[in-house]
Amino acid sequence: MGARQRRAYGRVPGRLIAIILVITQTLVISCIRTAPLSFAAQTPGSLAPSNTPFQPLHWTAEPTVTSTNAPPTATPVPTPSPYSIWLAPYLIDTLGDQIALPDEWGFTSDPVNAAAQIKVGEENRVGQWIYALVVPFPTISDGVSAQDLLRAWKGELDGLFGGAPLLMAESTLEAISAYWGEPAPGVVRTSPASELLDKAWEQRPSWAIIPFEELQPRWKVFEVDGISPIHKNFDISDYELSIPISLIGEPPEDLSIPESNRNPNKLTTLVMTGVTALVRATAFTMEREGVNYPAQDIVHWLAGADITHISNEVPFATDCPYPNPVQQDMRFCSCDKYIGLLEEVGTDIVELTGDHFGDWGAGAMLHTLEMYAQEGWLTYGGGSNIQEGRKAVIVEHNGNRMAFLGCNAKGGGYAGAGQSNPGAVGCDFTWMTAEIERLDDEGILPIVTFQHFEYYTYAAQANQQRDAQRMTSEGAVIVSGSQAHHPQALEFSNGGFVHHGLGNLFFDQFDVSTGTRQAFIDRHILYDGRHISTELLTIMFVDYARPRPMTPEERSALLEAVFSASGW
């Protein structure tokens, strides 16, 4: 069992501050209950928050009047503490344990007598809390306008999501209501945060609002006015679900409050792609239109990622002949100058599990490896020998550590790497599962790619599902099928994201079928050591070499086909 299955995620409570009320022996006050506090820090060894206030309260007792017409005993009045801060209850779950107070300061449940208040508001803004509008992953549409979202909040758009209520936790409702105003009756339905995702999937179509830090891959992040908090170019100033946090009163000078729950320095974007084979009609078109022609419409998606993965199946060779667009045999090579296309798209890591890596012999493979090394690119799934090809390539960016492993599931002549000869490596599942578990235990995110058998169907086959699930059961967070010339189904397995086939990135199967003209580029979002989201970028080929982003109609048709094949 991998560490993924053993690890329990949850918020770690802070220190519990215990206050001892000193009451003189000559004064006994009974039956006085302090107001319960919804937030408290903890000291080591404490199991539950104290029912006493954070600061000592000094009471003034009035003498009892024995006359039958005398007033009752006066209610004790607490003396305000100059060292107390009130934190709005709706901010406790997401903000409370991130606030560092000086030793003499504490939190109070009394906003009136607190020296300072932390709440939602524009006055003396000290932070911005980011929320995400989310839907179950197999949702076709991609976003909503801010105007329509606010109108729905007011109960003016019953048809949006079939009139389904917005799901959210109670604390989220209170925080947003403090900024937007109360929602119209029936617009919102609250549930514990831990139950929202399952309820949303059960009640599709559905939508919800959650804090940014609660994102996970089974949610699809919905854009608001085209803005998404998982994007690198996220603009907090124009985002409707950016809620201001204010600090009012006279706080201590050294009070520490986080500016946001979203830190761009903890975010990594990883782009995974399908088949690249710069041969035949693709290469012939590059000779006519230019080496970078295939990428001209999608280069922003590829080069814009922090890490760009390319699965290039074909070796470069100095003696590679001029491309023949109607070549019949399946022995391939690429001209050296075509590496310019991989430079153009911002390649960082190259997968070498492809069937054709050994087509031009050992010399071409070693030449190709040298070219990649000169570019500073990392390689895996193949290499100068089987030991090199099996190695997990570990990459770190913005504190996110990920490891890439890959293999050729066909084996045999397709996986020629040996003890002293180069090639792609075959799948050794005993070794791979042990390696994945080791990486997972070390806090490294395992990412596995397969060169599997090709199926020209949207549905994944049983052997693909079996092998992917074996990887996720040990802790792989992403499993991606690099072999598919036709887009295929997805699944969530053992907490991991699986895409069985992405389709072609740069290959010449334009006239084979509608499916071979369609393809995915998967953009994965890693944050603070976790895989939190995936965006399905969809492309359509316009000729034998060049894909472009799909139109909304084309995208809907592909997503419907793939989601249906996924059982969703």
C-alpha positions as CSV (number, residue, x, y, z in Angstrom):
1,M,0.0,0.0,0.0
2,G,1.4,3.4,-1.0
3,A,1.6,6.4,1.2
4,R,-1.2,8.0,-0.7
5,Q,-3.6,5.4,0.8
6,R,-2.1,5.8,4.2
7,R,-2.0,9.6,4.3
8,A,-4.9,11.5,5.8
9,Y,-5.3,15.1,4.7
10,G,-6.8,17.7,7.0
11,R,-6.3,21.1,8.7
12,V,-3.8,21.0,11.6
13,P,-5.2,22.9,14.5
14,G,-3.1,25.6,16.1
15,R,-2.2,26.0,19.8
16,L,-4.9,25.9,22.4
17,I,-4.6,28.8,24.8
18,A,-5.8,27.9,28.3
19,I,-6.9,30.7,30.5
20,I,-7.2,30.2,34.3
21,L,-9.7,32.5,36.0
22,V,-8.4,33.5,39.4
23,I,-11.3,33.8,41.8
24,T,-10.8,34.7,45.4
25,Q,-11.9,32.2,48.0
26,T,-14.3,34.7,49.6
27,L,-16.3,35.3,46.3
28,V,-18.1,32.4,44.7
29,I,-19.9,32.9,41.4
30,S,-21.9,30.0,40.2
31,C,-23.9,29.2,37.1
32,I,-22.0,31.7,34.9
33,R,-21.3,30.3,31.4
34,T,-19.0,32.1,29.0
35,A,-20.0,32.4,25.4
36,P,-18.7,29.4,23.4
37,L,-15.8,30.2,21.1
38,S,-15.8,28.8,17.6
39,F,-12.0,29.2,17.3
40,A,-9.2,28.5,19.6
41,A,-5.5,27.8,19.2
42,Q,-3.9,24.7,21.0
43,T,-1.0,23.9,23.2
44,P,0.7,20.6,22.8
45,G,-1.3,17.8,24.4
46,S,-4.6,19.6,24.4
47,L,-7.6,17.7,23.0
48,A,-10.4,20.3,23.0
49,P,-10.8,24.1,23.1
50,S,-11.3,25.7,26.5
51,N,-14.7,27.0,27.4
52,T,-13.2,30.0,29.1
53,P,-12.4,33.3,27.4
54,F,-8.9,33.9,26.0
55,Q,-8.2,36.7,28.5
56,P,-9.0,36.8,32.3
57,L,-12.3,38.5,33.1
58,H,-12.6,40.5,36.4
59,W,-16.1,40.7,37.8
60,T,-17.6,43.3,40.1
61,A,-20.3,41.8,42.4
62,E,-23.2,44.0,43.7
63,P,-24.6,43.3,47.2
64,T,-27.9,41.4,47.3
65,V,-30.9,43.5,48.4
66,T,-33.2,41.6,50.7
67,S,-36.3,43.8,50.2
68,T,-39.1,42.0,48.3
69,N,-39.1,45.0,45.9
70,A,-35.4,45.0,45.4
71,P,-33.9,44.4,42.0
72,P,-32.2,41.0,41.4
73,T,-28.5,40.5,41.6
74,A,-26.7,42.7,39.0
75,T,-25.2,40.9,36.0
76,P,-21.4,40.9,36.1
77,V,-19.9,43.0,33.4
78,P,-16.5,42.0,31.8
79,T,-13.7,44.5,31.7
80,P,-12.6,44.9,28.0
81,S,-9.1,43.5,27.3
82,P,-6.8,45.7,25.3
83,Y,-5.0,42.5,24.0
84,S,-7.9,40.7,22.2
85,I,-8.7,40.2,18.5
86,W,-12.0,39.1,17.1
87,L,-11.9,36.9,14.1
88,A,-15.1,36.7,12.1
89,P,-16.4,33.1,12.6
90,Y,-16.7,32.5,8.9
91,L,-13.0,33.0,8.5
92,I,-11.9,30.6,11.2
93,D,-11.8,27.4,9.1
94,T,-9.6,28.9,6.3
95,L,-7.7,31.7,8.1
96,G,-7.6,31.0,11.8
97,D,-4.6,28.8,12.2
98,Q,-2.5,31.0,9.9
99,I,-2.6,34.1,12.1
100,A,0.4,34.5,14.4
101,L,-0.4,36.6,17.6
102,P,2.1,38.0,20.1
103,D,2.3,36.1,23.3
104,E,0.2,38.5,25.4
105,W,-2.6,38.6,22.7
106,G,-5.5,36.2,22.3
107,F,-8.7,35.8,20.3
108,T,-12.1,36.7,21.7
109,S,-15.7,35.9,20.8
110,D,-16.8,39.5,21.6
111,P,-16.4,41.8,18.6
112,V,-17.6,44.9,20.5
113,N,-14.9,44.9,23.2
114,A,-12.0,43.5,21.0
115,A,-9.0,45.8,20.4
116,A,-9.1,44.8,16.7
117,Q,-11.4,42.9,14.3
118,I,-10.5,40.7,11.3
119,K,-13.4,40.3,8.9
120,V,-14.6,40.6,5.3
121,G,-14.6,44.2,4.0
122,E,-12.8,46.9,2.0
123,E,-11.8,49.1,5.0
124,N,-8.1,48.8,5.7
125,R,-7.7,45.7,3.4
126,V,-4.9,43.4,4.5
127,G,-5.6,40.4,2.3
128,Q,-7.7,38.8,-0.5
129,W,-9.2,35.3,0.0
130,I,-9.7,33.4,-3.2
131,Y,-12.7,31.2,-3.8
132,A,-13.3,29.0,-6.9
133,L,-16.5,28.3,-8.8
134,V,-16.4,24.6,-9.4
135,V,-18.4,21.9,-11.1
136,P,-18.0,18.1,-11.4
137,F,-15.1,17.3,-13.8
138,P,-17.3,15.8,-16.6
139,T,-19.1,19.1,-17.3
140,I,-19.1,20.3,-20.9
141,S,-19.3,24.1,-20.4
142,D,-16.3,25.9,-19.2
143,G,-17.4,29.1,-17.5
144,V,-20.0,31.8,-16.7
145,S,-20.0,35.6,-16.7
146,A,-19.7,37.4,-13.4
147,Q,-22.9,39.2,-14.2
148,D,-24.8,35.9,-14.6
149,L,-23.2,34.5,-11.4
150,L,-24.3,37.6,-9.4
151,R,-27.8,37.5,-10.9
152,A,-28.1,33.8,-10.0
153,W,-27.0,34.8,-6.4
154,K,-30.0,37.2,-6.4
155,G,-32.3,34.5,-7.7
156,E,-32.7,36.0,-11.2
157,L,-31.5,33.1,-13.3
158,D,-33.4,30.0,-12.5
159,G,-32.2,28.2,-15.7
160,L,-28.5,28.3,-14.9
161,F,-27.4,24.7,-14.2
162,G,-31.0,23.7,-14.4
163,G,-31.9,25.9,-11.5
164,A,-29.7,23.8,-9.2
165,P,-28.6,25.5,-6.0
166,L,-25.1,26.6,-5.4
167,L,-23.4,24.2,-3.0
168,M,-21.0,25.4,-0.4
169,A,-19.9,25.1,3.2
170,E,-21.6,27.3,5.8
171,S,-18.4,29.3,6.4
172,T,-18.1,30.0,2.6
173,L,-21.7,31.2,2.5
174,E,-21.2,33.6,5.4
175,A,-17.9,35.0,4.0
176,I,-19.3,35.7,0.5
177,S,-22.6,37.0,2.0
178,A,-20.6,39.5,4.0
179,Y,-19.3,40.9,0.7
180,W,-22.1,40.3,-1.8
181,G,-25.1,40.5,0.5
182,E,-27.4,37.6,1.4
183,P,-28.4,35.3,-1.4
184,A,-32.0,35.0,-2.5
185,P,-34.0,32.1,-0.8
186,G,-33.2,28.7,-2.2
187,V,-30.1,29.8,-4.2
188,V,-27.6,28.2,-1.8
189,R,-27.5,24.8,-0.2
190,T,-24.9,24.2,2.5
191,S,-23.1,21.0,3.3
192,P,-20.0,20.1,5.3
193,A,-16.9,20.8,3.1
194,S,-15.9,17.1,3.1
195,E,-19.3,16.1,1.5
196,L,-19.5,18.8,-1.2
197,L,-17.6,16.9,-4.0
198,D,-19.6,13.7,-3.7
199,K,-22.9,15.5,-3.5
200,A,-22.0,17.6,-6.6
201,W,-21.2,14.4,-8.6
202,E,-24.4,12.7,-7.4
203,Q,-26.6,15.7,-8.3
204,R,-25.2,16.7,-11.8
205,P,-25.7,19.2,-13.2
206,S,-24.4,21.0,-10.2
207,W,-22.0,23.8,-9.2
208,A,-20.3,24.9,-6.0
209,I,-18.1,27.5,-4.5
210,I,-15.1,26.4,-2.4
211,P,-11.9,28.1,-1.0
212,F,-9.0,27.8,-3.4
213,E,-7.0,25.6,-1.1
214,E,-9.7,22.9,-1.2
215,L,-9.4,22.2,-4.9
216,Q,-8.9,18.6,-6.0
217,P,-8.8,17.0,-9.5
218,R,-12.4,15.7,-9.5
219,W,-13.5,19.3,-9.5
220,K,-13.4,21.3,-12.8
221,V,-12.6,24.9,-12.1
222,F,-15.2,27.1,-13.8
223,E,-14.0,30.4,-15.3
224,V,-15.7,33.6,-14.3
225,D,-15.5,36.2,-17.0
226,G,-12.8,34.0,-18.5
227,I,-10.7,34.3,-15.3
228,S,-9.6,31.2,-13.4
229,P,-7.5,31.1,-10.2
230,I,-5.6,28.0,-11.5
231,H,-4.1,30.0,-14.4
232,K,-0.6,31.5,-14.3
233,N,-1.9,34.9,-15.5
234,F,-4.6,35.0,-12.9
235,D,-5.6,38.7,-12.2
236,I,-6.9,39.0,-8.6
237,S,-8.1,42.5,-9.2
238,D,-10.7,41.5,-11.8
239,Y,-11.9,38.3,-10.2
240,E,-15.4,38.3,-8.8
241,L,-14.6,35.6,-6.2
242,S,-11.7,37.5,-4.6
243,I,-13.0,38.4,-1.2
244,P,-11.2,41.3,0.7
245,I,-10.1,40.8,4.3
246,S,-9.9,43.9,6.5
247,L,-8.2,44.6,9.8
248,I,-10.1,47.2,11.9
249,G,-9.0,48.7,15.3
250,E,-5.7,48.8,17.1
251,P,-3.9,45.5,16.5
252,P,-0.4,44.8,17.6
253,E,2.4,46.0,15.3
254,D,3.8,42.6,14.8
255,L,0.5,40.9,13.9
256,S,1.0,38.4,11.1
257,I,-1.9,37.8,8.7
258,P,-1.5,35.9,5.4
259,E,-2.2,38.1,2.3
260,S,-4.0,35.3,0.5
261,N,-4.8,31.6,0.5
262,R,-3.3,31.5,-3.1
263,N,0.4,31.9,-3.4
264,P,1.6,32.1,-7.1
265,N,5.1,30.9,-5.9
266,K,3.6,27.6,-5.0
267,L,1.9,26.9,-8.4
268,T,3.2,24.8,-11.3
269,T,1.6,24.2,-14.7
270,L,2.5,20.9,-16.4
271,V,1.5,20.3,-20.0
272,M,1.3,16.6,-21.1
273,T,0.9,15.8,-24.8
274,G,0.3,12.8,-27.1
275,V,2.0,11.5,-30.2
276,T,4.7,13.5,-31.9
277,A,6.3,12.0,-35.1
278,L,7.9,14.5,-37.4
279,V,7.8,12.3,-40.5
280,R,6.0,11.6,-43.7
281,A,3.3,14.2,-44.6
282,T,3.9,16.1,-41.4
283,A,7.6,16.6,-42.3
284,F,6.8,17.3,-45.9
285,T,4.4,20.1,-44.8
286,M,7.1,21.5,-42.5
287,E,9.5,21.6,-45.5
288,R,7.0,23.7,-47.5
289,E,5.5,25.9,-44.7
290,G,8.4,26.1,-42.3
291,V,9.7,24.1,-39.3
292,N,7.5,25.9,-36.8
293,Y,4.4,25.8,-38.9
294,P,2.7,22.9,-36.9
295,A,2.7,24.9,-33.6
296,Q,1.6,28.3,-34.8
297,D,-1.9,28.1,-33.3
298,I,-1.1,26.3,-30.1
299,V,2.3,27.4,-29.1
300,H,0.9,29.6,-26.3
301,W,-0.5,26.6,-24.6
302,L,2.7,24.6,-24.9
303,A,5.4,27.2,-24.3
304,G,3.3,28.9,-21.7
305,A,3.5,26.0,-19.3
306,D,6.2,25.8,-16.6
307,I,7.0,22.2,-17.7
308,T,6.2,21.0,-21.2
309,H,6.2,17.2,-21.9
310,I,6.7,15.9,-25.4
311,S,6.5,12.2,-26.4
312,N,8.7,12.2,-29.6
313,E,8.5,8.7,-31.0
314,V,11.1,9.2,-33.8
315,P,14.9,9.6,-33.7
316,F,16.8,12.4,-35.4
317,A,19.3,11.2,-38.0
318,T,22.0,13.0,-40.0
319,D,21.3,10.8,-43.0
320,C,17.5,11.0,-42.9
321,P,16.2,11.4,-46.5
322,Y,13.8,14.1,-47.7
323,P,10.3,13.2,-46.4
324,N,7.9,11.3,-48.6
325,P,4.3,12.2,-47.8
326,V,3.0,8.8,-49.1
327,Q,5.7,6.7,-47.5
328,Q,4.4,3.1,-47.2
329,D,6.9,1.4,-44.9
330,M,6.9,2.2,-41.1
331,R,10.6,2.9,-40.6
332,F,10.9,6.5,-39.6
333,C,13.5,9.2,-38.9
334,S,13.5,13.0,-38.6
335,C,15.8,15.6,-40.1
336,D,18.0,17.3,-37.4
337,K,16.6,20.8,-38.2
338,Y,13.1,19.7,-37.1
339,I,14.3,19.9,-33.5
340,G,13.5,23.6,-33.9
341,L,9.8,22.8,-33.6
342,L,10.4,21.2,-30.2
343,E,12.4,24.3,-29.2
344,E,9.6,26.5,-30.3
345,V,7.0,24.9,-28.1
346,G,9.2,25.1,-25.0
347,T,10.1,21.4,-24.5
348,D,11.4,20.6,-21.1
349,I,11.2,16.8,-20.9
350,V,11.0,14.2,-23.7
351,E,9.4,10.8,-23.3
352,L,11.3,8.0,-25.3
353,T,8.9,5.1,-24.9
354,G,7.7,5.3,-28.6
355,D,7.6,2.3,-30.9
356,H,9.8,4.0,-33.5
357,F,12.7,5.3,-31.4
358,G,14.9,2.4,-32.6
359,D,13.9,2.6,-36.3
360,W,17.2,4.1,-37.6
361,G,19.5,2.1,-35.4
362,A,21.7,2.6,-32.4
363,G,23.7,5.5,-33.9
364,A,20.6,7.6,-34.5
365,M,19.3,7.0,-31.0
366,L,22.6,8.0,-29.4
367,H,22.7,11.1,-31.7
368,T,19.2,12.0,-30.6
369,L,20.0,11.7,-27.0
370,E,23.0,13.9,-27.5
371,M,20.9,16.5,-29.2
372,Y,18.4,16.5,-26.3
373,A,21.3,16.8,-23.8
374,Q,22.6,19.8,-25.6
375,E,19.2,21.4,-25.3
376,G,19.2,20.8,-21.6
377,W,16.1,18.6,-21.9
378,L,15.5,15.7,-19.6
379,T,14.5,12.2,-21.0
380,Y,12.9,9.1,-19.6
381,G,11.3,5.9,-20.7
382,G,14.2,5.1,-23.0
383,G,17.9,5.9,-23.1
384,S,21.4,4.7,-23.9
385,N,20.7,1.5,-22.0
386,I,17.9,0.0,-19.9
387,Q,19.2,1.4,-16.6
388,E,19.2,4.9,-17.9
389,G,15.8,4.5,-19.5
390,R,14.2,3.1,-16.3
391,K,15.3,6.0,-14.1
392,A,12.6,8.2,-12.7
393,V,13.3,11.8,-13.8
394,I,12.7,14.1,-10.9
395,V,11.7,17.7,-11.5
396,E,11.2,20.5,-8.9
397,H,9.4,23.7,-9.6
398,N,8.0,26.2,-7.1
399,G,8.4,23.6,-4.4
400,N,6.4,20.9,-6.3
401,R,8.5,17.8,-6.7
402,M,7.4,15.3,-9.5
403,A,8.9,12.2,-10.9
404,F,8.3,11.0,-14.5
405,L,8.4,7.2,-15.3
406,G,7.4,5.6,-18.6
407,C,7.5,2.3,-20.5
408,N,6.5,0.6,-23.7
409,A,3.7,-1.9,-22.8
410,K,4.0,-3.7,-26.1
411,G,7.5,-4.9,-25.3
412,G,9.4,-7.1,-27.7
413,G,11.0,-5.4,-30.6
414,Y,9.4,-2.1,-29.7
415,A,11.4,-1.9,-26.4
416,G,14.9,-2.5,-27.5
417,A,16.9,-1.0,-24.6
418,G,19.3,-3.5,-23.0
419,Q,22.2,-3.6,-20.7
420,S,24.5,-2.1,-23.3
421,N,22.3,-0.9,-26.1
422,P,19.9,2.1,-26.4
423,G,16.2,2.0,-27.0
424,A,12.8,2.3,-25.4
425,V,12.3,0.3,-22.2
426,G,9.6,-2.3,-21.7
427,C,7.2,-2.3,-18.8
428,D,8.5,-4.1,-15.7
429,F,5.5,-3.6,-13.4
430,T,7.1,-5.1,-10.3
431,W,9.9,-2.6,-10.5
432,M,7.6,0.3,-11.4
433,T,5.1,-0.3,-8.6
434,A,8.0,-0.4,-6.0
435,E,9.5,2.7,-7.5
436,I,6.2,4.6,-7.4
437,E,5.7,3.6,-3.8
438,R,9.2,4.8,-2.9
439,L,8.7,8.2,-4.6
440,D,5.3,8.6,-3.0
441,D,6.8,7.9,0.5
442,E,9.4,10.6,-0.2
443,G,6.7,13.2,-1.0
444,I,7.4,13.2,-4.7
445,L,4.5,13.1,-7.1
446,P,4.8,10.1,-9.4
447,I,3.6,10.7,-13.0
448,V,3.5,7.6,-15.3
449,T,3.1,7.5,-19.1
450,F,2.5,4.5,-21.2
451,Q,3.2,3.6,-24.8
452,H,0.4,1.1,-24.9
453,F,-1.4,-0.7,-27.7
454,E,-3.2,1.6,-30.1
455,Y,-7.0,1.5,-30.1
456,Y,-8.9,3.8,-32.5
457,T,-11.8,4.1,-30.1
458,Y,-12.9,6.7,-27.5
459,A,-13.3,3.9,-25.0
460,A,-10.3,2.6,-23.0
461,Q,-9.6,-1.1,-23.2
462,A,-9.4,-3.5,-20.3
463,N,-5.6,-3.9,-20.4
464,Q,-5.2,-0.1,-20.4
465,Q,-7.4,0.2,-17.3
466,R,-5.7,-2.6,-15.5
467,D,-2.2,-1.2,-16.0
468,A,-3.3,2.4,-15.1
469,Q,-5.0,1.3,-11.9
470,R,-2.0,-0.7,-10.9
471,M,0.0,2.5,-11.0
472,T,-2.5,4.6,-9.1
473,S,-2.9,2.0,-6.4
474,E,0.7,2.6,-5.4
475,G,0.5,6.4,-5.5
476,A,0.8,7.7,-9.1
477,V,-1.1,11.0,-9.2
478,I,-1.3,11.2,-13.0
479,V,-1.3,8.3,-15.6
480,S,-1.2,9.4,-19.3
481,G,-1.4,7.3,-22.5
482,S,1.1,8.7,-24.9
483,Q,0.5,6.1,-27.6
484,A,-3.0,7.0,-28.8
485,H,-3.6,8.4,-32.2
486,H,-7.3,8.8,-31.2
487,P,-8.5,10.5,-28.0
488,Q,-9.7,8.1,-25.3
489,A,-11.5,8.0,-22.0
490,L,-10.6,9.2,-18.6
491,E,-11.1,7.9,-15.1
492,F,-10.3,8.8,-11.4
493,S,-8.6,5.8,-9.9
494,N,-7.3,5.4,-6.3
495,G,-7.2,9.2,-6.0
496,G,-5.2,9.5,-9.3
497,F,-6.1,11.1,-12.6
498,V,-6.0,8.8,-15.6
499,H,-6.2,9.8,-19.3
500,H,-5.9,6.7,-21.4
501,G,-5.2,8.4,-24.6
502,L,-4.6,12.0,-25.6
503,G,-4.4,11.7,-29.4
504,N,-1.8,13.1,-31.8
505,L,0.1,16.3,-31.2
506,F,2.1,16.5,-34.4
507,F,1.4,13.6,-36.7
508,D,-0.1,13.1,-40.2
509,Q,-3.3,11.1,-39.7
510,F,-5.5,13.9,-40.9
511,D,-7.5,11.8,-43.3
512,V,-7.8,8.6,-41.3
513,S,-11.0,9.5,-39.3
514,T,-12.7,12.3,-37.4
515,G,-11.2,10.9,-34.2
516,T,-7.6,11.1,-35.5
517,R,-8.2,14.8,-36.3
518,Q,-9.2,15.4,-32.6
519,A,-6.8,15.4,-29.7
520,F,-6.2,16.7,-26.2
521,I,-3.4,18.6,-24.5
522,D,-3.7,18.1,-20.7
523,R,-2.7,21.0,-18.5
524,H,-2.2,19.8,-15.0
525,I,-2.0,22.2,-12.0
526,L,0.2,21.4,-9.1
527,Y,0.1,23.5,-5.9
528,D,1.9,23.2,-2.6
529,G,3.0,19.6,-3.2
530,R,-0.4,18.4,-4.6
531,H,-2.0,17.8,-7.9
532,I,-5.1,20.0,-7.6
533,S,-6.7,20.3,-11.1
534,T,-6.5,19.4,-14.7
535,E,-7.7,21.3,-17.8
536,L,-8.5,19.5,-21.0
537,L,-7.3,21.7,-23.9
538,T,-8.8,20.4,-27.1
539,I,-7.3,20.6,-30.6
540,M,-8.4,19.9,-34.2
541,F,-6.1,19.3,-37.1
542,V,-6.6,21.5,-40.2
543,D,-4.1,19.6,-42.3
544,Y,-1.4,16.9,-42.0
545,A,0.8,18.9,-39.7
546,R,-1.1,21.7,-37.9
547,P,-3.6,21.5,-35.1
548,R,-5.6,24.5,-33.8
549,P,-7.8,25.1,-30.8
550,M,-11.3,23.7,-31.3
551,T,-14.4,25.8,-31.8
552,P,-16.9,25.6,-28.9
553,E,-19.1,23.2,-31.0
554,E,-16.1,20.9,-31.8
555,R,-15.1,20.9,-28.2
556,S,-18.5,20.0,-27.0
557,A,-18.8,17.1,-29.4
558,L,-15.4,15.7,-28.3
559,L,-16.1,16.1,-24.6
560,E,-19.5,14.5,-24.9
561,A,-18.0,11.5,-26.7
562,V,-15.1,11.0,-24.3
563,F,-17.1,11.6,-21.1
564,S,-19.7,9.1,-22.4
565,A,-16.9,6.6,-23.1
566,S,-15.6,7.2,-19.5
567,G,-18.9,6.1,-18.1
568,W,-19.9,9.6,-17.0
